[in-house]
Amino acid sequence: MSAGNGSKAKFTVPGLELKDGQKVGKALQMRLHALNDLQLTLKHAHWNVVGPNFIGVHEMLDPQVASIRLMVDALAERMATLGVAPNGLAGDLVKQRGWDDYSIHRASTGEHLAALDLVFSGVIGSMRECIAEVGALDPVTEDLLIGQTGELEQFQWFIRSHLENDNGELLNAGAKTEKDAAAKAM
């Protein structure tokens, strides 16, 4: 995000220093990429889930996709308000991200849900890090991120409710990769 390509305005919101507005906007860019990737991943799982619980999982994922798309829009508009141009292009997402593509394709509901649980853990963890980073600079952005994180945590709970056994343990406990999580849920 260089100033030479028009990605940063010479203004931010009242009460916030320009450098702080740009710092917050830069932090939001990675959240924008993460949430764009998450909604695409959820849609991918929606199309590729199979098995006896297909319809319940298939129908659970679409409202999550819709909500996350609204989160993306809210983040992009907050960035613009702060004077930082949001980049929603796929090429920039792939270039900037620190994670790989979702690794599960056509698979059972349990496999997808176990893998998606790990995806949500990563996104939620990075949202909480961003909250800590921007909280002291901009409480308005902090509030936006807190609300979005709460909603993401609820979506993860919906997923985990399918993975929890009678002892309160997750079937994918201890898995480090999506493929490991999926294998544990089989």
C-alpha positions in Angstrom: 0.0 0.0 0.0 2.1 2.8 -1.2 1.0 6.4 -1.1 2.1 6.8 -4.8 -0.6 4.5 -6.2 -3.5 6.4 -4.5 -4.2 3.7 -1.9 -3.9 6.3 1.0 -5.7 9.5 1.3 -4.3 12.5 3.0 -7.1 12.4 5.6 -8.6 10.2 8.2 -11.4 10.4 10.7 -11.6 13.4 13.1 -9.7 12.7 16.4 -7.3 10.2 14.8 -3.8 11.1 13.6 -3.2 10.4 9.9 -0.5 7.8 10.6 -2.8 6.0 13.1 -5.6 6.0 10.6 -3.3 4.5 8.0 -2.0 1.9 10.5 -5.5 0.8 11.4 -6.5 0.7 7.7 -3.5 -1.5 6.9 -4.4 -3.9 9.8 -7.9 -4.1 8.4 -6.6 -5.0 4.9 -5.5 -8.4 6.2 -8.8 -9.0 8.0 -10.5 -8.1 4.7 -8.4 -10.7 2.9 -9.0 -13.3 5.6 -12.8 -12.8 5.6 -13.0 -12.8 1.8 -11.1 -16.1 1.8 -13.3 -17.5 4.6 -16.5 -16.8 2.7 -15.1 -18.4 -0.4 -13.9 -21.4 1.6 -17.4 -21.8 3.2 -19.0 -21.6 -0.2 -16.6 -24.3 -1.5 -17.5 -26.6 1.4 -21.2 -25.8 0.8 -20.8 -27.1 -2.8 -18.7 -30.1 -1.9 -20.2 -31.6 1.3 -21.8 -35.0 1.0 -23.3 -37.6 3.3 -26.3 -38.3 5.5 -26.2 -34.8 7.2 -25.7 -33.1 3.9 -28.8 -30.8 3.8 -28.3 -29.5 7.4 -24.7 -28.6 6.8 -25.3 -27.3 3.3 -28.1 -25.0 4.6 -26.1 -23.9 7.7 -23.2 -22.6 5.6 -25.1 -20.2 3.3 -26.2 -17.8 6.0 -22.7 -17.8 7.3 -21.4 -16.9 3.8 -24.0 -14.0 3.6 -23.0 -12.7 7.0 -19.3 -12.8 6.3 -19.9 -11.0 3.0 -21.5 -8.2 5.0 -18.5 -8.2 7.4 -16.2 -7.8 4.4 -18.2 -4.8 3.2 -18.2 -3.2 6.6 -14.4 -3.6 6.9 -13.8 -2.2 3.4 -16.0 0.8 4.1 -14.3 1.4 7.5 -10.9 1.4 5.6 -12.2 3.9 3.1 -13.5 6.1 6.0 -10.1 6.0 7.5 -8.6 7.2 4.2 -7.1 3.8 3.1 -8.3 2.2 -0.1 -9.4 -1.4 0.4 -8.1 -4.0 -1.9 -10.5 -6.8 -2.6 -8.7 -8.3 -5.5 -8.0 -12.1 -5.5 -4.4 -11.6 -6.7 -3.6 -9.3 -3.8 -5.3 -11.8 -1.4 -3.1 -14.6 -2.6 0.0 -12.5 -2.6 -0.5 -11.1 0.9 -1.9 -14.1 2.8 0.1 -16.2 5.1 -2.1 -19.3 4.7 -2.7 -21.9 2.0 -5.9 -22.7 0.2 -8.5 -24.9 2.0 -7.3 -28.5 1.4 -10.6 -30.5 1.5 -12.6 -31.1 -1.6 -15.6 -33.4 -2.0 -15.9 -35.0 1.5 -18.4 -35.9 4.2 -20.0 -33.4 6.5 -17.8 -34.5 9.4 -14.7 -34.1 7.4 -15.6 -30.6 6.2 -16.8 -29.4 9.6 -13.7 -30.7 11.3 -11.5 -28.8 8.8 -13.6 -25.7 8.9 -13.3 -25.7 12.7 -9.5 -25.2 12.2 -10.1 -22.5 9.6 -12.4 -20.6 12.0 -9.8 -21.0 14.8 -7.2 -19.3 12.6 -9.5 -16.5 11.5 -10.8 -15.8 15.0 -7.3 -15.9 16.4 -6.1 -13.3 13.9 -9.2 -11.2 14.5 -8.4 -11.1 18.2 -4.8 -10.1 17.4 -6.1 -7.2 15.3 -8.5 -6.1 18.0 -5.5 -5.9 20.4 -3.4 -4.0 17.8 -6.0 -1.4 16.9 -7.8 -1.1 20.2 -5.6 1.6 21.7 -5.6 3.6 18.4 -9.3 3.5 17.3 -12.1 2.3 19.6 -14.6 2.6 16.7 -12.7 0.0 14.6 -12.1 -2.1 17.7 -15.9 -2.2 18.3 -16.5 -3.3 14.7 -14.0 -6.1 15.0 -15.3 -7.2 18.4 -18.8 -7.5 17.0 -17.6 -9.4 13.9 -15.4 -11.7 16.1 -18.4 -12.5 18.3 -20.4 -13.5 15.2 -17.5 -15.7 13.9 -17.3 -17.4 17.3 -21.0 -18.2 17.1 -20.5 -19.7 13.6 -17.7 -21.8 15.0 -19.9 -23.0 17.8 -22.5 -24.1 15.2 -19.8 -26.1 13.5 -18.4 -27.5 16.7 -21.8 -28.7 17.9 -21.6 -31.3 15.1 -18.1 -32.4 16.3 -18.7 -32.6 20.0 -19.1 -36.1 21.5 -21.0 -37.0 24.7 -18.0 -36.3 26.9 -17.7 -32.7 25.6 -14.7 -33.4 23.4 -14.2 -32.4 19.8 -13.6 -35.2 17.4 -10.8 -33.2 15.7 -9.1 -32.3 19.0 -5.3 -32.0 18.6 -5.4 -31.8 14.8 -2.9 -29.3 13.3 -3.9 -29.4 9.7 -7.3 -29.5 7.9 -6.5 -33.0 6.5 -5.7 -34.3 9.9 -8.9 -32.8 11.3 -10.9 -34.3 8.5 -9.3 -37.7 9.1 -10.2 -37.6 12.8 -13.8 -36.9 12.0 -14.2 -39.9 9.7 
